[in-house]
Amino acid sequence: MAATLHAFTNAAELASGLADKVTERLSAAITARATASIAVSGGSTPKAFFQALSVRDLDWSKVTVTLVDERFVPADNERSNHLLVANNLLQNKAKAARFLPLYQKSGSAEDAARLATAETKAIGNPFDVVILGMGGDGHTASFFPGGSNLAAALDPATPRGIITMEAQGAGEPRLTFTFSSLQDARLLVLHIEGAGKKDTLAKAEEAGEEAEMPIRAVLRRAASPVEIYWAP
Ligand SMILES: O=C1O[C@H](COP(=O)(O)O)[C@@H](O)[C@H](O)[C@H]1O
């Protein structure tokens, strides 16, 4: 499915423009189905967007928020994506939203993935909105080059749900929604910032193995069009 690039002059304009787009889609979902769902990424990029979205007018009590991926760490760990979302998105008007974490207190990441898959089933398919990020190595969600479960995570036949991932560039073991869970979102966004990420995107758009740059799976095979939000 073709991708569309939405280029902004700076990060603040992007945060506001993306918050407007997401608000519109979540509102439409509430009107159509009385509920709305959004899965967001962690990392350093989405903070300003989260803050902009948190003050938007919306019936947040009808919105379920979850994560595209998470580190296998509790929510008080400074590297937790849950912590980032709690501090920046689940504030202001968005405090009323329901949050479903991927991290579960359990003996192993595999057990946590099973529990999180069961917990998040209630959200319903497909997600109304998915916001992906991308690392400089071409990973998205926790689909890391060289990842322990990369082939399964990217296989369209792998069911919706959460899978574990370990990889050299990942730090802690990860929990990530599978490709099949994310690729048909009603609004599928790739949010990237900076010249370096634009260069990474250009490289990903060239011929090459998906396993080398897993973002290629999304760019090439997602059922939904990919809306790329970028600012320098
Ligand atoms: O590890 C992760 O990194 C990517 C990109 O993060 P950024 O710091 O370069 O913005 C992110 O999309 C993913 O959710 C996160 O777990």
The ligand as an SDF file (V2000), in Angstrom:
LIG
                    3D

 16 16  0  0  0  0  0  0  0  0999 V2000
   12.9060    1.0650   21.0420 O   0  0  0  0  0  0  0  0  0  0  0  0
   12.0940    1.8360   20.6150 C   0  0  0  0  0  0  0  0  0  0  0  0
   12.4810    2.7280   19.6790 O   0  0  0  0  0  0  0  0  0  0  0  0
   11.6180    3.1210   18.6320 C   0  0  0  0  0  0  0  0  0  0  0  0
   12.1710    4.4370   18.0900 C   0  0  0  0  0  0  0  0  0  0  0  0
   12.5370    5.2630   19.1850 O   0  0  0  0  0  0  0  0  0  0  0  0
   13.1680    6.7110   19.0400 P   0  0  0  0  0  0  0  0  0  0  0  0
   13.7830    6.9960   20.3840 O   0  0  0  0  0  0  0  0  0  0  0  0
   14.1940    6.6640   17.9510 O   0  0  0  0  0  0  0  0  0  0  0  0
   12.0400    7.6390   18.7150 O   0  0  0  0  0  0  0  0  0  0  0  0
   10.1690    3.2300   19.1290 C   0  0  0  0  0  0  0  0  0  0  0  0
    9.3240    3.4060   18.0350 O   0  0  0  0  0  0  0  0  0  0  0  0
    9.7930    1.9840   19.9150 C   0  0  0  0  0  0  0  0  0  0  0  0
    8.4470    2.0600   20.3840 O   0  0  0  0  0  0  0  0  0  0  0  0
   10.6930    1.8850   21.0960 C   0  0  0  0  0  0  0  0  0  0  0  0
   10.3630    0.7830   21.9220 O   0  0  0  0  0  0  0  0  0  0  0  0
  1  2  2  0
  2  3  1  0
  2 15  1  0
  3  4  1  0
  4  5  1  0
  4 11  1  0
  5  6  1  0
  6  7  1  0
  7  8  2  0
  7  9  1  0
  7 10  1  0
 11 12  1  0
 11 13  1  0
 13 14  1  0
 13 15  1  0
 15 16  1  0
M  END
$$$$
